[in-house]
């Protein structure tokens, strides 16, 4: 079964995010550290992983936007990314887990007569783990 956006589910700190998100991307970029050792490179520590999410803002208590706004910077939050939407990981349909933190509070606002969306980027505390039984 190929992966596509129809089944993806994302839970951050116990909150399901996919119902208000239009884009969810887990990606990495070179670390901006001045000193990367050979061991760092070998273990994949020369990359900074992040979750980039575009979502609808909701200021209600317990909503994703509110959770991001109320979470103190650099507080670790557990996440589970389920590309196939399955409740339990399998060898063919694994989950990806880890922790992220909020770098800054999310923005709010937009154009008149259009739906408001916001972009947020959550930095992973370490390389994500591919979970297979």
KAHUTA-V342209 format. One record per residue. N is the residue number from 1. BURIAL is + if it has 24 or more other ideal C-beta (glycine too) atoms within 12 Angstrom, else -. D_CENTER is the distance of its C-alpha to the mean C-alpha in Angstrom with 2 decimals. Layout:
n:N burial:BURIAL d_center:D_CENTER
n:N burial:BURIAL d_center:D_CENTER
This chain:
n:1 burial:- d_center:22.79
n:2 burial:- d_center:20.74
n:3 burial:- d_center:17.05
n:4 burial:- d_center:16.53
n:5 burial:- d_center:14.60
n:6 burial:- d_center:17.13
n:7 burial:- d_center:15.90
n:8 burial:+ d_center:12.12
n:9 burial:+ d_center:10.80
n:10 burial:+ d_center:7.58
n:11 burial:+ d_center:8.57
n:12 burial:+ d_center:7.41
n:13 burial:+ d_center:10.69
n:14 burial:- d_center:12.72
n:15 burial:+ d_center:11.80
n:16 burial:+ d_center:11.33
n:17 burial:+ d_center:9.30
n:18 burial:+ d_center:10.67
n:19 burial:- d_center:14.05
n:20 burial:+ d_center:13.45
n:21 burial:+ d_center:10.93
n:22 burial:- d_center:12.71
n:23 burial:- d_center:10.22
n:24 burial:+ d_center:6.88
n:25 burial:+ d_center:7.05
n:26 burial:+ d_center:6.21
n:27 burial:- d_center:9.18
n:28 burial:- d_center:11.53
n:29 burial:- d_center:14.44
n:30 burial:- d_center:17.59
n:31 burial:- d_center:17.63
n:32 burial:- d_center:19.84
n:33 burial:- d_center:21.82
n:34 burial:- d_center:25.58
n:35 burial:- d_center:26.26
n:36 burial:- d_center:24.59
n:37 burial:- d_center:26.80
n:38 burial:- d_center:27.63
n:39 burial:- d_center:26.09
n:40 burial:- d_center:22.76
n:41 burial:- d_center:22.90
n:42 burial:- d_center:24.03
n:43 burial:- d_center:21.21
n:44 burial:- d_center:18.48
n:45 burial:- d_center:18.19
n:46 burial:- d_center:19.16
n:47 burial:+ d_center:15.64
n:48 burial:+ d_center:12.74
n:49 burial:+ d_center:9.36
n:50 burial:+ d_center:6.36
n:51 burial:+ d_center:3.30
n:52 burial:+ d_center:5.98
n:53 burial:+ d_center:6.62
n:54 burial:+ d_center:10.32
n:55 burial:+ d_center:11.64
n:56 burial:+ d_center:15.02
n:57 burial:+ d_center:15.85
n:58 burial:+ d_center:17.52
n:59 burial:- d_center:19.24
n:60 burial:- d_center:20.44
n:61 burial:- d_center:20.02
n:62 burial:- d_center:17.16
n:63 burial:+ d_center:15.30
n:64 burial:+ d_center:11.65
n:65 burial:+ d_center:13.15
n:66 burial:- d_center:15.59
n:67 burial:+ d_center:13.31
n:68 burial:+ d_center:11.62
n:69 burial:+ d_center:15.25
n:70 burial:- d_center:16.75
n:71 burial:+ d_center:14.57
n:72 burial:- d_center:16.44
n:73 burial:- d_center:15.03
n:74 burial:- d_center:14.02
n:75 burial:- d_center:13.96
n:76 burial:- d_center:11.85
n:77 burial:+ d_center:9.76
n:78 burial:- d_center:9.51
n:79 burial:+ d_center:6.98
n:80 burial:+ d_center:8.48
n:81 burial:+ d_center:7.77
n:82 burial:+ d_center:11.31
n:83 burial:+ d_center:12.31
n:84 burial:+ d_center:15.80
n:85 burial:- d_center:15.25
n:86 burial:- d_center:17.56
n:87 burial:- d_center:17.83
n:88 burial:- d_center:18.87
n:89 burial:- d_center:17.99
n:90 burial:- d_center:20.95
n:91 burial:- d_center:22.15
n:92 burial:- d_center:21.74
n:93 burial:+ d_center:18.52
n:94 burial:- d_center:16.29
n:95 burial:+ d_center:12.98
n:96 burial:+ d_center:10.31
n:97 burial:+ d_center:9.66
n:98 burial:+ d_center:9.17
n:99 burial:+ d_center:8.62
n:100 burial:+ d_center:6.84
n:101 burial:+ d_center:9.15
n:102 burial:+ d_center:9.97
n:103 burial:- d_center:12.20
n:104 burial:- d_center:14.05
n:105 burial:- d_center:14.65
n:106 burial:+ d_center:13.59
n:107 burial:- d_center:16.55
n:108 burial:- d_center:18.83
n:109 burial:- d_center:21.54
n:110 burial:- d_center:22.57
n:111 burial:- d_center:25.66
n:112 burial:- d_center:28.40
n:113 burial:- d_center:28.73
n:114 burial:- d_center:25.26
n:115 burial:- d_center:22.11
n:116 burial:- d_center:19.85
n:117 burial:- d_center:16.28
n:118 burial:+ d_center:13.97
n:119 burial:+ d_center:11.43
n:120 burial:+ d_center:8.94
n:121 burial:+ d_center:7.36
n:122 burial:+ d_center:5.77
n:123 burial:+ d_center:7.75
n:124 burial:+ d_center:7.81
n:125 burial:+ d_center:11.20
n:126 burial:- d_center:12.40
n:127 burial:- d_center:12.32
n:128 burial:+ d_center:10.27
n:129 burial:- d_center:12.94
n:130 burial:- d_center:14.21
n:131 burial:- d_center:15.92
n:132 burial:- d_center:19.29
n:133 burial:- d_center:22.22
